[in-house]
């Protein structure tokens, strides 16, 4: 591979690693706050135990996410100095706000973890709320940067190639990128969905083992309250995203279906079946709408074909998770309780990692679909990468480090989950 590809792969591996922890850092504080609030309202000790266990898991994952996020910041400047040279005055504002949100999250997470006996119940709960809000805001500001890279605004260009300059820079105008609204909504919902489904899967496993039924039932209920609305909303947000992509990145939309010819009634292919007009509906809400094909764009500007299977995998997982949550919602409305049939619990266990797989696939679609541009239609990736040779060395080194971190994190979480799904240490009989 060329050094450009090694640089892209290193950023890709780093982002793929970090995004899991970023997503969990957004959603887990919501669950721990819900559990603590339920304890304060009911006095139920199991909700307090649940809040403390979830807080401990949040702390572990926050620590790893903080390290991997810091590495990403350095990599962006070291591997793609051309991007920072041109775009630094624009992306500096959202990045600085992300840093402020991150430090706020870290401070209040410390207060939450060590303030159980030192803070009043109201102040302690408020600390958890600040952790949840600042964790989400941190992701929002980073996503603003990505949205700007996909649909840049807030500047003019002078010159071309090596002499290109961005002038008349307006950082507030950059925040009005047409990609911002749907990217932020899609990412926030995806983080909540993936984390809540994973937590639901852990406690569904606990129910299947037949231990501490009341504890796991309460945890499963809280997780589903977060998972169901966010998962069911995602297809609607995905349709909105498809329309924005069709307007501002038509080459990406064409690549998602490898749609080569410009035509009306553009189809979507599902396995061996072609659905006429489905791509036209996705793009413009009308089956007869004309959708541009790849033939309209220089071949050098075509996104890599990997975006097609990534997109199909993301949609398939999202559809499956939506069906599972629709099942849960139907049971809740009909029986006034979440389903506990063994088939449903087994489905939750199987689905536990799929939300994070969908997030990874979605970012492949977003990032690879923008290539060969770092800033769409402004800066090509080859123009922004470092001229330093031998980038295979840091790529291999960082990949090995991330693999080791992943194994260590899995081991710690496995131990924590086994404690959570095992009988209570007191050995008291299960009240359920």
MOLINJO-V354228 format. One record per helix or strand of 3 or more residues. SS is the DSSP state (H for helix, E for strand). FROM is the first residue (numbers start at 1). TO is the last residue. If there is no record, write none. Layout:
SS:FROM:TO
SS:FROM:TO
This chain:
H:3:42
H:45:79
H:81:114
H:121:150
E:156:158
H:161:163
E:165:167
H:171:174
H:180:209
H:213:248
H:250:256
E:268:270
E:273:275
H:278:284
H:294:296
H:299:301
H:306:335
H:342:351
H:354:370
E:373:375
H:381:384
H:391:421
